[in-house]
Amino acid sequence: MKKLMFAVALLVITACHKKAEPTEESAALPIEVSTPIVREITLTREYPGYLKADATIPVVGRVNGSIIKRNFTEGSRVKKGDLLFVIEPTLYENAVTQAQASLQTAIAEQEYARSNYERMQAAISSNAVSEIEVLQAKSRVESSNAAVSNAKAALKTAQTKLGYCYIEAPSSGSVSLAKQPTGAYIAGEMSPVELCHLYKDDLMYAFFNIPDIQWFRKALATSEGIDQSNITFTLGEGNIIKRNATIDYLSPNVNTGTGTLQIRAELPNSDGVLKSGSYISIIMPYEKVNNALLIKDASIGTDQTGKFIYVIDAQNKVEYRRIEVGDIIDDTLRLVTGGLEANERYVTKALLKVRNGMSIVPIME
């Protein structure tokens, strides 16, 4: 009896065990897969560079006197013609007044000399005056004419110096720190004194260098229809600023020390966000690829042998596959240059859940 009960129990346990064993099909995990994106792309390369303002203009004082006013906020943007500094103008105002008076005197003397000469010419016909007196009168006219010219030049000089007392922005741009404090005395007539700098930054230039071999590829790319006059530059961690620029200069010679060519690109900066001296990254196209294979970069694994992906065969089994890769495209896609065909499926997620030879249930994305 005991033997019979033991045999029955053994059969029950064996049956339960067999029932609990999953089939290969029921054990297959659902895994997301996709096929490569096939399209035309333009490859780019990134170069380090820096920004420079269109012009850095020194703002100087050209007269002697104390700075009585600074009419701007340091670091702010100003417009062409805005008043920046005022240097004590009293002495130069007086000089203008004196020059105006001297000019009026010279004009009066000129009019008298002309009138006297005209009388002399009329009187000589009646022998009332000698020829010598006429010549002397003519000489006084010429002298008075010269005196008027000198007086006009002196007035213009005095007015110019007075104008130097009111220093205006020579261009629109950003103003640096003032180099001379309000109240300071400057002697600008002997030699101009720098008061600040104005950065003409409504137009900025990006400078960068490329290897000469890349220039030859650039020339080839241009012949293949790639527009290389327009490039993209980025600034800041995470590319917080991204703008387009236009190449307007290429160095006519290769630097033999570095084997590079200098390139300059111009870009608008009407908002004044970009600052001269900033380091940037320049992205320039160099090659067009037709029918490029693109897969999600996150689906690519790396081991000691290099880059790999998991490919799904016709029986929905996982195959470990070495691949060759190129550039990142559109931030999330990777160019595959070898090891994958356009119609093949690959695992896009859950790389740690799959292994070579494993059966899965593919879910197309």
Secondary structure, 3 states (H helix, E strand, C coil): CHHHHHHHHHHHHHHHHHHHCCCHHHHCEEEEEECCEEEEEEEEEEEEEEEEEEEEEEEEECCEEEEEEECCCCCCEECCCCEEEEECCHHHHHHHHHHHHHHHHHHHHHHHHHHHHHHHHHHHCCCCCCHHHHHHHHHHHHHHHHHHHHHHHHHHHHHHHHHHCEEECCCCEEECCCCCCCCCEEECCCCCEEEEEEEEEEEEEEEEEEEHHHHHHHHHHHHCCCCCCEEEEEECCCCCEEEEEEEEEECCCCECCCCEEEEEEEEECCCCCCCCCCEEEEEEEEEEEEEEEEEEHHHCEEECCEEEEEEECCCCEEEEEECEEEEEECCCEEEEEECCCCCCEEECCCHHHCCCCCEEEEEEC
